[in-house]
Amino acid sequence: MSDHRVAAVPVPVPVAVHEPPYYAVVFTSLRTEGDGGYGETAERMGELVREIPGFLGEDSAREPGGLGITVAYFRDLAGIEAWRTHTEHRAAKAYGREHWYERYSLHIAKVERSHGFERTHG
């Protein structure tokens, strides 16, 4: 029997429910082929956005065919604007339009109701 230990892969969980009102920024994209540094940049953007005042979290999924959806939650429009105008984020967006995306759409919605569910075991 092997004594090799396998590192646990974190199970993604939805962003916690927050007290409304707050905002959801929905970014839906279709990627080009290849990575071209996308993974590293996405990781960096994730680090940076967590520093934005009012950022509440994000949920993200991508299917093998390239379609991805990321929903970022912000307490207020000021946080969204701070992220939109962040220098490094602006550079990544410009690079993305040139190299990573076939197309994308962005929607900003005000969340007026929010609730969640979590199964209890025991």
Rosetta constraint file for C-alpha pairs under 8 A:
AtomPair CA 14 CA 59 HARMONIC 6.16 0.50
AtomPair CA 15 CA 56 HARMONIC 8.00 0.50
AtomPair CA 15 CA 57 HARMONIC 5.94 0.50
AtomPair CA 15 CA 58 HARMONIC 6.20 0.50
AtomPair CA 15 CA 59 HARMONIC 6.32 0.50
AtomPair CA 16 CA 116 HARMONIC 7.70 0.50
AtomPair CA 17 CA 114 HARMONIC 6.24 0.50
AtomPair CA 17 CA 115 HARMONIC 5.94 0.50
AtomPair CA 17 CA 116 HARMONIC 6.14 0.50
AtomPair CA 18 CA 22 HARMONIC 7.80 0.50
AtomPair CA 18 CA 114 HARMONIC 6.97 0.50
AtomPair CA 19 CA 114 HARMONIC 7.20 0.50
AtomPair CA 20 CA 111 HARMONIC 6.12 0.50
AtomPair CA 20 CA 112 HARMONIC 5.40 0.50
AtomPair CA 20 CA 113 HARMONIC 6.06 0.50
AtomPair CA 20 CA 114 HARMONIC 6.72 0.50
AtomPair CA 21 CA 75 HARMONIC 7.51 0.50
AtomPair CA 21 CA 110 HARMONIC 6.70 0.50
AtomPair CA 21 CA 111 HARMONIC 5.43 0.50
AtomPair CA 21 CA 112 HARMONIC 5.08 0.50
AtomPair CA 21 CA 113 HARMONIC 7.39 0.50
AtomPair CA 22 CA 73 HARMONIC 7.19 0.50
AtomPair CA 22 CA 74 HARMONIC 5.99 0.50
AtomPair CA 22 CA 75 HARMONIC 4.61 0.50
AtomPair CA 22 CA 76 HARMONIC 5.85 0.50
AtomPair CA 22 CA 110 HARMONIC 5.85 0.50
AtomPair CA 22 CA 111 HARMONIC 5.28 0.50
AtomPair CA 22 CA 112 HARMONIC 7.27 0.50
AtomPair CA 23 CA 73 HARMONIC 5.59 0.50
AtomPair CA 23 CA 74 HARMONIC 5.14 0.50
AtomPair CA 23 CA 75 HARMONIC 6.14 0.50
AtomPair CA 23 CA 76 HARMONIC 6.26 0.50
AtomPair CA 23 CA 77 HARMONIC 7.28 0.50
AtomPair CA 23 CA 108 HARMONIC 6.86 0.50
AtomPair CA 23 CA 109 HARMONIC 5.59 0.50
AtomPair CA 23 CA 110 HARMONIC 4.49 0.50
AtomPair CA 23 CA 111 HARMONIC 5.45 0.50
AtomPair CA 24 CA 71 HARMONIC 6.24 0.50
AtomPair CA 24 CA 72 HARMONIC 5.68 0.50
AtomPair CA 24 CA 73 HARMONIC 4.58 0.50
AtomPair CA 24 CA 74 HARMONIC 6.46 0.50
AtomPair CA 24 CA 108 HARMONIC 5.74 0.50
AtomPair CA 24 CA 109 HARMONIC 5.22 0.50
AtomPair CA 24 CA 110 HARMONIC 6.36 0.50
AtomPair CA 24 CA 111 HARMONIC 6.68 0.50
AtomPair CA 25 CA 70 HARMONIC 7.99 0.50
AtomPair CA 25 CA 71 HARMONIC 5.45 0.50
AtomPair CA 25 CA 72 HARMONIC 5.09 0.50
AtomPair CA 25 CA 73 HARMONIC 6.27 0.50
AtomPair CA 25 CA 74 HARMONIC 7.85 0.50
AtomPair CA 25 CA 106 HARMONIC 6.94 0.50
AtomPair CA 25 CA 107 HARMONIC 5.71 0.50
AtomPair CA 25 CA 108 HARMONIC 4.51 0.50
AtomPair CA 25 CA 109 HARMONIC 6.50 0.50
AtomPair CA 26 CA 69 HARMONIC 7.06 0.50
AtomPair CA 26 CA 70 HARMONIC 5.90 0.50
AtomPair CA 26 CA 71 HARMONIC 4.48 0.50
AtomPair CA 26 CA 72 HARMONIC 6.61 0.50
AtomPair CA 26 CA 105 HARMONIC 7.96 0.50
AtomPair CA 26 CA 106 HARMONIC 5.55 0.50
AtomPair CA 26 CA 107 HARMONIC 5.01 0.50
AtomPair CA 26 CA 108 HARMONIC 6.28 0.50
AtomPair CA 26 CA 109 HARMONIC 8.00 0.50
AtomPair CA 27 CA 69 HARMONIC 5.69 0.50
AtomPair CA 27 CA 70 HARMONIC 5.16 0.50
AtomPair CA 27 CA 71 HARMONIC 6.24 0.50
AtomPair CA 27 CA 104 HARMONIC 7.04 0.50
AtomPair CA 27 CA 105 HARMONIC 5.84 0.50
AtomPair CA 27 CA 106 HARMONIC 4.61 0.50
AtomPair CA 27 CA 107 HARMONIC 6.64 0.50
AtomPair CA 28 CA 67 HARMONIC 7.33 0.50
AtomPair CA 28 CA 68 HARMONIC 5.64 0.50
AtomPair CA 28 CA 69 HARMONIC 4.42 0.50
AtomPair CA 28 CA 70 HARMONIC 6.46 0.50
AtomPair CA 28 CA 104 HARMONIC 5.48 0.50
AtomPair CA 28 CA 105 HARMONIC 5.34 0.50
AtomPair CA 28 CA 106 HARMONIC 6.50 0.50
AtomPair CA 29 CA 66 HARMONIC 7.85 0.50
AtomPair CA 29 CA 67 HARMONIC 5.70 0.50
AtomPair CA 29 CA 68 HARMONIC 5.19 0.50
AtomPair CA 29 CA 69 HARMONIC 6.45 0.50
AtomPair CA 29 CA 101 HARMONIC 6.76 0.50
AtomPair CA 29 CA 102 HARMONIC 7.69 0.50
AtomPair CA 29 CA 103 HARMONIC 5.86 0.50
AtomPair CA 29 CA 104 HARMONIC 4.06 0.50
AtomPair CA 29 CA 105 HARMONIC 6.46 0.50
AtomPair CA 30 CA 66 HARMONIC 5.38 0.50
AtomPair CA 30 CA 67 HARMONIC 4.53 0.50
AtomPair CA 30 CA 68 HARMONIC 6.36 0.50
AtomPair CA 30 CA 101 HARMONIC 5.80 0.50
AtomPair CA 30 CA 102 HARMONIC 5.54 0.50
AtomPair CA 30 CA 103 HARMONIC 5.45 0.50
AtomPair CA 30 CA 104 HARMONIC 6.16 0.50
AtomPair CA 31 CA 66 HARMONIC 4.92 0.50
AtomPair CA 31 CA 67 HARMONIC 6.49 0.50
AtomPair CA 31 CA 68 HARMONIC 7.76 0.50
AtomPair CA 31 CA 100 HARMONIC 5.55 0.50
AtomPair CA 31 CA 101 HARMONIC 4.43 0.50
AtomPair CA 31 CA 102 HARMONIC 5.58 0.50
AtomPair CA 31 CA 103 HARMONIC 7.33 0.50
AtomPair CA 32 CA 66 HARMONIC 7.22 0.50
AtomPair CA 32 CA 99 HARMONIC 7.27 0.50
AtomPair CA 32 CA 100 HARMONIC 5.20 0.50
AtomPair CA 32 CA 101 HARMONIC 5.32 0.50
AtomPair CA 32 CA 102 HARMONIC 5.60 0.50
AtomPair CA 33 CA 66 HARMONIC 7.88 0.50
AtomPair CA 33 CA 100 HARMONIC 7.74 0.50
AtomPair CA 35 CA 39 HARMONIC 6.76 0.50
AtomPair CA 35 CA 100 HARMONIC 7.65 0.50
AtomPair CA 36 CA 99 HARMONIC 7.80 0.50
AtomPair CA 36 CA 100 HARMONIC 7.60 0.50
AtomPair CA 37 CA 41 HARMONIC 6.27 0.50
AtomPair CA 38 CA 42 HARMONIC 5.95 0.50
AtomPair CA 38 CA 100 HARMONIC 7.12 0.50
AtomPair CA 39 CA 43 HARMONIC 6.21 0.50
AtomPair CA 40 CA 44 HARMONIC 6.24 0.50
AtomPair CA 41 CA 45 HARMONIC 6.09 0.50
AtomPair CA 41 CA 92 HARMONIC 7.27 0.50
AtomPair CA 42 CA 46 HARMONIC 6.18 0.50
AtomPair CA 43 CA 47 HARMONIC 6.46 0.50
AtomPair CA 44 CA 48 HARMONIC 6.27 0.50
AtomPair CA 45 CA 49 HARMONIC 6.00 0.50
AtomPair CA 45 CA 89 HARMONIC 6.71 0.50
AtomPair CA 46 CA 50 HARMONIC 6.49 0.50
AtomPair CA 47 CA 51 HARMONIC 7.17 0.50
AtomPair CA 48 CA 52 HARMONIC 7.17 0.50
AtomPair CA 49 CA 55 HARMONIC 6.96 0.50
AtomPair CA 49 CA 83 HARMONIC 6.66 0.50
AtomPair CA 50 CA 55 HARMONIC 6.19 0.50
AtomPair CA 50 CA 57 HARMONIC 7.53 0.50
AtomPair CA 51 CA 55 HARMONIC 7.60 0.50
AtomPair CA 52 CA 79 HARMONIC 6.36 0.50
AtomPair CA 52 CA 82 HARMONIC 6.93 0.50
AtomPair CA 52 CA 83 HARMONIC 6.66 0.50
AtomPair CA 53 CA 79 HARMONIC 5.89 0.50
AtomPair CA 54 CA 74 HARMONIC 5.32 0.50
AtomPair CA 54 CA 75 HARMONIC 4.75 0.50
AtomPair CA 54 CA 76 HARMONIC 6.46 0.50
AtomPair CA 54 CA 78 HARMONIC 7.95 0.50
AtomPair CA 54 CA 79 HARMONIC 5.27 0.50
AtomPair CA 55 CA 72 HARMONIC 7.80 0.50
AtomPair CA 55 CA 73 HARMONIC 6.17 0.50
AtomPair CA 55 CA 74 HARMONIC 4.50 0.50
AtomPair CA 55 CA 75 HARMONIC 6.36 0.50
AtomPair CA 55 CA 79 HARMONIC 6.49 0.50
AtomPair CA 56 CA 72 HARMONIC 7.56 0.50
AtomPair CA 56 CA 73 HARMONIC 5.17 0.50
AtomPair CA 56 CA 74 HARMONIC 5.27 0.50
AtomPair CA 56 CA 75 HARMONIC 6.63 0.50
AtomPair CA 57 CA 72 HARMONIC 5.92 0.50
AtomPair CA 57 CA 73 HARMONIC 5.49 0.50
AtomPair CA 57 CA 74 HARMONIC 7.50 0.50
AtomPair CA 58 CA 70 HARMONIC 6.85 0.50
AtomPair CA 58 CA 71 HARMONIC 5.43 0.50
AtomPair CA 58 CA 72 HARMONIC 4.20 0.50
AtomPair CA 58 CA 73 HARMONIC 5.98 0.50
AtomPair CA 59 CA 70 HARMONIC 5.67 0.50
AtomPair CA 59 CA 71 HARMONIC 5.24 0.50
AtomPair CA 59 CA 72 HARMONIC 6.56 0.50
AtomPair CA 60 CA 68 HARMONIC 7.39 0.50
AtomPair CA 60 CA 69 HARMONIC 5.65 0.50
AtomPair CA 60 CA 70 HARMONIC 4.16 0.50
AtomPair CA 60 CA 71 HARMONIC 6.32 0.50
AtomPair CA 61 CA 68 HARMONIC 5.63 0.50
AtomPair CA 61 CA 69 HARMONIC 5.50 0.50
AtomPair CA 61 CA 70 HARMONIC 6.49 0.50
AtomPair CA 62 CA 66 HARMONIC 6.50 0.50
AtomPair CA 62 CA 67 HARMONIC 5.69 0.50
AtomPair CA 62 CA 68 HARMONIC 4.04 0.50
AtomPair CA 62 CA 69 HARMONIC 6.41 0.50
AtomPair CA 63 CA 67 HARMONIC 5.57 0.50
AtomPair CA 63 CA 68 HARMONIC 6.35 0.50
AtomPair CA 74 CA 79 HARMONIC 6.14 0.50
AtomPair CA 74 CA 80 HARMONIC 6.49 0.50
AtomPair CA 75 CA 79 HARMONIC 6.96 0.50
AtomPair CA 76 CA 80 HARMONIC 6.91 0.50
AtomPair CA 77 CA 81 HARMONIC 6.16 0.50
AtomPair CA 78 CA 82 HARMONIC 6.10 0.50
AtomPair CA 79 CA 83 HARMONIC 6.27 0.50
AtomPair CA 80 CA 84 HARMONIC 6.06 0.50
AtomPair CA 81 CA 85 HARMONIC 6.11 0.50
AtomPair CA 82 CA 86 HARMONIC 5.98 0.50
AtomPair CA 83 CA 89 HARMONIC 7.14 0.50
AtomPair CA 84 CA 89 HARMONIC 7.07 0.50
AtomPair CA 84 CA 90 HARMONIC 6.94 0.50
AtomPair CA 85 CA 89 HARMONIC 7.26 0.50
AtomPair CA 85 CA 90 HARMONIC 6.32 0.50
AtomPair CA 86 CA 90 HARMONIC 6.06 0.50
AtomPair CA 87 CA 91 HARMONIC 6.39 0.50
AtomPair CA 88 CA 92 HARMONIC 6.27 0.50
AtomPair CA 89 CA 93 HARMONIC 6.16 0.50
AtomPair CA 90 CA 94 HARMONIC 6.29 0.50
AtomPair CA 91 CA 95 HARMONIC 6.22 0.50
AtomPair CA 92 CA 96 HARMONIC 5.93 0.50
AtomPair CA 93 CA 97 HARMONIC 6.28 0.50
AtomPair CA 94 CA 98 HARMONIC 6.53 0.50
AtomPair CA 95 CA 99 HARMONIC 6.03 0.50
AtomPair CA 95 CA 100 HARMONIC 7.48 0.50
AtomPair CA 96 CA 100 HARMONIC 4.65 0.50
AtomPair CA 96 CA 101 HARMONIC 5.87 0.50
AtomPair CA 97 CA 101 HARMONIC 5.61 0.50
AtomPair CA 97 CA 102 HARMONIC 7.74 0.50
